[in-house]
């Protein structure tokens, strides 16, 4: 089947197509027509299935409709009265021969395409998204359904790829003229049947659901790549128009990272909207007691701290009384994660002599030893992103010449990090 494609570049980065299908010149050896063409037998059957599926929403008839539609897509040796001349013969898709059976000038094929576009079964969606279906589209039917079929194919490819997690960033660069802002979508993690993995190459996902604690609060599109010759552009795509539900409030330095300028908090995005979170995690007022067991886990993992004394900076041998619980989250099963911080009057400093205001996260579950999750992490969001019944947690991380994200899953027993450098 031959087709002519006219592509028009819109004001965004996305392409839209108008396609016209044509009858195809019959093979030189084909002298007889409509001998193997199934239209005479199948057109009455698909019309019956169409009527029953449309009026009665009968699943068996809807399934039969999809099956018959697929059988009517090839060319065979099908020919209409006006598809031949004294010089050339043409053959056409069998489904085109179904037109005019209800009455003069009736457009059965257009009706069939419309029904197919709205059916929800996997087979119907697969056929509607197929190149075989697009190859038989012509005229007004092509204008109505070609781009929709392409989009359906992209969405099905996305399902095949699994789930993708990205972050909408209020990216800032500190230039000689001041702060320069441009929102980007940074594709960071993928799950394709196995565990979550950090993104290592460009991904084709470009439609995103904006999430807040697992609840959809808008949509964002992305497209194109930022210049890949810069470390900071790993996974980055240009963001389209932003919904009013994101980036509210004032910019601050909490998520400024290595760039060091005030920004909005990153927002979690998913390629496919997840199911509701069954574990019921929520933020609660910190009430956990900092036990010796929790403190020993922090002490084992947080060692590079200092304190200024009269004789200069020295390593800080901090005590349990120097820490307090700053944030706490709890699940329905009473599992807890807590962010501890040093008290302002503790004098704790990091390795470069700045006051240590970092969060030190610990997971606490009944019957299990406390688990240290990380230092300097800041919680972005949590939800059941892969719809497997368990909650994943997303954190922002930042360090010297380094920014990125960290995901925890499987009850904080598994994690992955996606990060980038600036030089």
C-alpha positions in Angstrom: 0.0 0.0 0.0 1.4 3.3 -1.0 0.8 6.4 1.0 1.8 10.0 0.8 2.7 11.8 4.0 2.7 15.6 4.5 4.3 16.6 7.7 3.6 19.9 9.3 5.8 21.3 12.1 3.7 23.0 14.7 4.8 25.7 17.1 5.8 23.0 19.6 8.3 20.2 19.0 5.6 17.7 18.0 4.8 16.6 14.5 1.3 16.1 13.1 0.6 14.2 9.8 -2.0 14.2 7.1 -2.0 11.1 5.1 -3.9 10.0 2.0 -4.0 6.3 1.0 -4.2 5.2 -2.6 -5.3 2.2 -4.5 -2.3 0.2 -5.6 -1.5 -0.9 -9.1 -2.3 -4.6 -9.6 0.5 -7.0 -10.2 1.3 -7.6 -13.9 0.1 -11.2 -13.7 -3.2 -10.5 -12.1 -5.9 -10.7 -14.8 -8.9 -11.6 -12.7 -10.3 -9.7 -9.7 -12.5 -10.3 -6.6 -11.8 -14.1 -6.8 -10.0 -14.3 -3.4 -11.3 -11.0 -2.1 -13.4 -11.8 1.1 -15.5 -8.6 0.9 -18.6 -10.4 -0.5 -18.6 -12.8 2.5 -17.2 -10.6 5.3 -18.9 -7.2 4.7 -22.3 -8.5 5.7 -20.8 -10.1 8.7 -18.9 -7.1 9.9 -22.0 -4.9 9.4 -24.0 -7.3 11.6 -21.2 -7.3 14.2 -21.0 -3.5 14.0 -24.8 -3.0 14.6 -24.9 -5.5 17.5 -21.7 -4.0 19.1 -23.0 -0.5 18.7 -26.5 -1.0 19.8 -26.2 -3.8 22.4 -22.6 -3.4 23.4 -22.3 -7.1 23.1 -18.8 -8.3 23.9 -18.9 -11.3 21.5 -20.1 -9.2 18.6 -17.5 -6.5 19.5 -14.8 -9.1 19.5 -16.1 -10.5 16.2 -16.1 -6.9 14.7 -12.4 -6.4 15.5 -11.5 -9.8 14.1 -13.4 -9.2 10.8 -12.0 -5.7 10.5 -8.5 -7.1 10.7 -9.3 -9.7 8.0 -10.7 -7.0 5.7 -7.5 -4.8 5.8 -5.3 -6.5 3.2 -5.6 -5.9 -0.6 -6.1 -9.4 -1.8 -7.4 -9.0 -5.4 -10.2 -6.6 -4.4 -11.4 -4.1 -6.9 -14.4 -1.7 -7.2 -16.0 -1.0 -10.6 -14.1 2.3 -10.9 -10.7 0.8 -10.0 -9.9 -0.2 -13.5 -9.5 1.4 -16.9 -8.6 0.3 -20.3 -4.9 0.9 -19.4 -4.5 0.0 -15.7 -6.1 -2.1 -13.0 -5.9 -1.2 -9.3 -6.6 -3.2 -6.2 -7.8 -1.8 -2.9 -8.3 -2.9 0.7 -11.2 -5.3 1.1 -12.8 -3.1 3.7 -13.3 -0.3 1.1 -15.7 -2.6 -0.7 -18.1 -2.5 2.3 -19.1 1.1 1.5 -22.5 1.6 -0.1 -24.1 -1.6 1.2 -26.6 0.3 3.5 -27.6 2.5 0.6 -26.3 4.8 -2.1 -23.2 6.7 -0.9 -23.3 5.2 2.6 -19.9 5.3 4.3 -19.6 2.0 6.2 -15.8 2.1 6.4 -15.9 5.5 8.2 -18.4 4.1 10.7 -16.3 1.1 11.3 -13.2 3.2 12.0 -15.2 5.3 14.4 -16.3 2.3 16.4 -12.8 0.8 16.4 -11.4 4.0 17.8 -13.7 3.8 20.9 -13.4 0.1 21.8 -11.5 -0.6 25.0 -10.4 -4.2 24.4 -6.7 -4.9 24.0 -7.2 -6.4 20.5 -9.2 -3.3 19.4 -6.6 -0.9 20.8 -3.8 -2.9 19.1 -5.6 -2.8 15.8 -6.4 0.9 16.0 -2.8 1.7 16.8 -1.4 -0.4 14.0 0.3 0.6 10.7 -2.0 -1.8 8.9 -5.0 0.2 10.0 -3.4 3.5 9.1 -2.5 2.1 5.6 -6.2 1.9 4.6 -7.2 5.4 5.8 -8.1 7.8 3.1 -9.6 11.3 2.8 -11.8 12.4 5.7 -11.3 9.1 7.5 -7.5 9.8 7.5 -8.0 13.3 8.7 -10.1 12.0 11.6 -8.1 9.0 12.7 -4.5 8.9 11.4 -3.0 11.1 14.1 -5.1 9.5 16.8 -3.8 6.1 15.6 -0.2 7.3 15.8 -0.8 8.6 19.3 -2.4 5.3 20.3 0.7 3.5 19.0 3.0 5.8 21.1 0.9 5.1 24.2 1.1 1.4 23.6 4.8 1.6 23.1 4.9 3.4 26.5 3.0 0.5 28.1 5.5 -1.9 26.6 8.4 0.1 28.0 6.9 0.0 31.5 6.8 2.9 33.8 8.9 6.0 33.7 9.6 8.5 36.4 10.6 12.1 35.7 10.9 15.4 37.6 9.7 18.8 36.6 12.5 21.1 37.5 12.5 24.9 37.9 16.1 24.9 36.5 18.2 27.9 37.2 21.5 29.1 36.0 23.4 31.8 37.7 24.6 34.1 34.9 26.4 37.4 34.8 23.0 39.1 34.2 21.4 37.3 37.2 19.3 34.2 37.6 18.0 32.6 34.4 15.1 30.1 34.7 13.7 27.5 32.3 11.5 24.6 33.3 12.7 21.2 32.2 11.5 17.6 32.5 14.3 15.2 33.6 13.5 11.6 32.9 15.3 9.7 35.7 14.1 6.2 36.4 12.5 3.3 34.4 10.9 0.1 35.4 10.5 -2.5 32.6 9.5 -5.7 34.3 12.5 -5.8 36.6 13.6 -3.4 39.3 13.8 0.4 38.9 16.9 1.5 37.1 18.4 5.0 36.5 18.0 6.4 32.9 21.2 6.1 30.9 20.0 7.3 27.5 17.4 9.4 25.8 13.8 8.1 26.3 10.8 8.8 24.0 8.3 9.4 26.8 6.7 12.9 26.3 3.4 12.9 28.1 3.4 13.1 31.8 1.0 13.0 34.7 1.9 15.5 37.5 1.6 13.8 40.9 1.2 14.9 44.4 1.2 12.1 47.0 0.0 9.8 44.2 -2.9 12.1 43.1 -3.0 13.5 39.6 -2.9 17.3 39.6 -2.3 18.0 36.0 -0.5 17.1 32.8 2.8 18.2 31.2 4.3 17.5 27.8 8.0 17.4 27.0 10.0 17.1 23.9 13.4 17.5 22.3 16.6 17.2 24.2 18.7 19.8 26.0 22.2 20.0 24.6 23.8 16.7 25.5 27.3 18.0 25.6 26.8 19.2 29.1 26.8 16.9 32.1 23.9 18.8 33.7 21.6 17.9 30.8 21.5 14.2 31.3 17.9 13.0 30.9 16.7 16.6 30.3 13.9 17.5 27.9 12.2 20.8 27.3 9.0 21.3 29.1 5.8 22.4 27.5 3.1 24.6 29.0 2.8 24.0 32.8 -0.5 23.6 34.7 -1.3 26.2 37.3 -1.1 23.5 39.9 2.7 23.3 39.9 5.4 25.7 41.1 3.2 27.6 43.5 4.7 29.9 46.2 8.1 31.6 46.4 11.4 30.2 45.3 13.9 29.4 48.0 17.2 27.7 48.5 16.0 24.3 49.9 16.4 22.6 46.5 18.9 24.9 45.0 21.6 22.3 44.7 25.0 23.0 43.1 23.6 26.0 41.1 23.0 27.8 44.4 20.1 29.9 43.3 16.5 29.9 44.6 14.2 27.5 42.9 10.8 25.7 43.3 10.7 22.2 44.7 11.0 19.5 41.9 7.7 17.9 41.0 7.3 14.1 40.4 6.0 13.0 37.0 4.9 9.6 35.7 4.4 8.3 32.2 1.4 6.2 33.3 -0.9 7.3 36.1 -0.5 4.8 39.0 -3.1 3.1 41.1 -4.0 4.3 44.6 -1.4 3.8 47.3 -2.6 1.0 49.5 0.1 1.5 52.3 -1.4 4.8 53.5 1.7 6.7 54.1 1.3 10.2 55.5 3.2 12.9 57.3 2.7 13.0 61.1 3.9 15.1 64.0 7.3 13.7 65.0 6.8 11.7 68.2 9.4 8.9 67.9 11.9 8.5 70.6 15.5 8.7 69.6 16.6 5.4 71.0 20.2 4.1 71.4 19.6 1.7 68.5 18.6 4.5 66.1 21.4 6.8 67.3 24.0 4.0 66.8 22.8 3.6 63.2 23.2 7.3 62.6 26.6 7.4 64.4 27.9 4.5 62.2 27.0 6.4 59.0 27.5 10.1 59.8 31.1 10.7 60.7 32.5 13.7 58.8 31.2 16.3 61.2 33.1 19.1 62.9 32.7 21.8 65.5 34.5 25.0 66.0 36.5 25.4 69.3 38.9 27.9 70.7 41.7 25.9 69.2 40.1 25.7 65.7 37.8 23.1 64.1 37.8 19.6 65.5 35.9 16.4 64.7 32.6 16.5 66.5 31.9 13.6 68.7 28.2 14.3 68.9 25.8 12.9 71.5 22.2 11.6 71.3 21.1 14.9 72.9 22.5 16.9 69.9 19.8 15.5 67.5 16.1 15.9 67.2 13.3 14.4 64.9 12.5 17.1 62.3 10.0 15.1 60.1 8.2 11.8 60.4 6.0 9.7 58.1 4.0 6.7 59.0 2.1 3.9 57.1 -1.1 2.1 58.0 1.1 -0.8 59.2 2.9 1.6 61.6 6.2 1.6 59.6 8.0 4.8 60.1 10.7 6.9 58.4 12.2 9.8 60.3 14.4 12.7 59.3 16.8 13.7 62.2 18.7 17.0 62.3 21.3 18.5 64.6 20.0 21.1 67.0 21.0 24.7 66.0 22.9 25.1 69.2 24.9 21.9 68.7 27.5 23.7 66.6 27.7 20.9 64.1 29.5 21.8 60.8 30.1 19.8 57.6 33.5 19.2 56.1 33.7 22.6 54.5 32.9 24.4 57.8 29.3 25.3 57.1 26.5 24.7 59.6 25.1 21.2 59.1 21.4 21.5 58.4 21.1 18.2 56.6 18.4 15.6 57.1 19.5 12.2 58.3 16.8 9.6 57.3 16.2 6.4 59.2 13.6 3.7 58.5 12.0 2.1 61.6 9.8 -1.0 61.5 8.5 -3.2 64.3 10.6 -6.3 64.7 13.4 -5.0 62.5 16.6 -3.1 63.2 16.6 0.6 62.2 18.0 1.2 58.7 20.0 4.3 57.8 18.6 5.7 54.4 21.0 8.5 53.7 22.3 11.9 54.7 21.4 15.2 52.9 18.3 13.7 51.3 15.2 15.8 51.0 11.8 14.1 50.4 10.0 15.0 47.2 7.1 12.7 47.1 5.9 9.1 47.6 3.3 6.9 45.9 2.8 3.5 44.4 4.3 4.6 41.1 4.5 1.1 39.5 1.0 0.0 40.8 2.4 -3.1 42.5 0.7 -2.4 45.8 3.8 -1.1 47.6 5.0 2.5 48.0 8.1 4.1 46.4 9.8 7.2 47.9 11.5 9.9 45.9 14.3 12.1 47.4 16.4 15.0 46.1 20.1 14.7 46.8 22.9 17.3 46.4 26.6 17.4 47.1 29.8 18.9 45.8 29.5 19.3 42.0 26.5 16.8 42.2 22.7 16.9 42.1 20.2 14.1 41.6 17.4 11.9 42.8 17.1 8.7 44.8 14.3 6.2 44.8 13.5 3.6 47.5 11.2 0.6 47.1 10.5 -2.8 48.5 10.1 -1.5 52.1 13.4 0.6 51.8 15.4 -2.6 51.1 16.2 -1.5 47.5 17.2 1.8 46.1 18.8 3.5 43.0 20.4 6.8 42.4 20.2 9.1 39.3 22.6 12.0 39.4 24.6 14.4 37.3 27.6 16.6 37.6 28.3 20.2 36.4 32.0 19.9 35.4 
